Amino acid sequence: MAGNQGMAHVFLATGDLAPDRANYDESFAATAHVLRAADLTFGQLETSFAERGSRLPQARHAVLARPEGAAALGRAGFDIISMAGNHCMDWGQEAFFETKANLEAANMAVVGAGANIMAARTPVIRTLGDGTRVAMLAYSTILPHSYWADERRPGCAPMRAHTVYEQIEHDQPGTPTRIHTYPHREDLAVMEADIRAAKAQADVVIVSHHWGIHFVRAVIADYQRDVARAAISAGADAILGGHAHILKGCELIDGKPVFYSLCNFATDLAMDEDHAKSKSWNEIRVLAEKWEPDFEGLYNFPAAARLSMIARLEIGGGKLLRAGFLPLYIGRDAVPHIVEPGSAEHAAVVDYMTAITGEAGLNAVYRTGADMVELGTA
């Protein structure tokens, strides 16, 4: 399928996207030139861009953002957007279809969600300048009830998981438990079949997973490791993780990169006193280090969420050639900035990634180069 080996093409992937401000273009003021310069740029949508919608009762944090946010993503340089996540159906079917249409009208392809399960499972395939064909698939494990598509219902492509709690001290009720998670058997088989089918049509297959344990430092759930191994075995060349809202470590499985969490990218979250006092937020905040409300800022996430990244893949001659990331720093204004080697912020991202990768028992090491922090193994 691919042509001769030539200059490498650049694929970029950002963390979660949920802009919510008067001027959407502000969110990308420091990064749009880099996103637009890539051959393909991918992002994970965590909001709805629609005028109409009825909030579903199972939706937790739900924002009905203005339709023009979709065009702002297009202007920022995004080519492919995943709607496979726990916010895809927050405002019902009307807003779901309007959001998808607004993204497509701004010349972006939507992956991981559709009018039915077959549409949600259909890959987006793009051809790079040397003839290399790249296929993109997207799935979500984080799923409010009925957010996943089926034969007759719109939604996203599911990769569900089961949780089992094992009491450690069986004679002492109320004591802590071990938590075990397992992939949903049918969803795993479907994902593997999708990857094999995509690999038959394309040279390089990239899979996005909305998954993991949000806000908790370093920890990777058991099911994530199982799903990652299954995806690579089925033919995936790279895995991109979202949802956790903080960075998680990376590993290489058979030489293929797994980014367990890309953290946030353009994600606005204001906080008022009522929200700060709410039971739901205070139950979640105990998961994170140093998480306090900032009533004047627009980035109400744990302190660790200031450190983020853009995944960078080099592709050429029908293969994934190199993988790494561009470190980001996100301030109180929620605008991501690419930080340069030698800066304190760059060192903070690399040091944090090194620490949490080790804590999770993952095998990636990080080497700072001229164009990115490259993933490798010791």
Secondary structure, 3 states (H helix, E strand, C coil): CCCCCCCCEEEEEEEEEECCCCCHHHHHCCCHHHHHHCCEEEEEECCEECCCCCCCCCCCCCCEECCHHHHHHHHHCCCEEECCCCCCCCCHHHHHHHHHHHHHHCCCEEECEECCHHHHCCCEEEECCCCCEEEEEEEECCCCCCCECCCCCCEECECCEEEEEEECCCCCCCCCEEEEEEECHHHHHHHHHHHHHHHHHCCEEEEEEECCCCCCCCCCCHHHHHHHHHHHHHCCCEEEEECCCCECCEEEECCEEEECCECEEEECECCCHHHHHCHHHHHHHCCCCCCCCCCCCCECCCHHHHEEEEEEEEEECCEEEEEEEEEEEECCCCCEEECCCCCHHHHHHHHHHHHHHHHCCCCEEEEECCCCEEEEEC
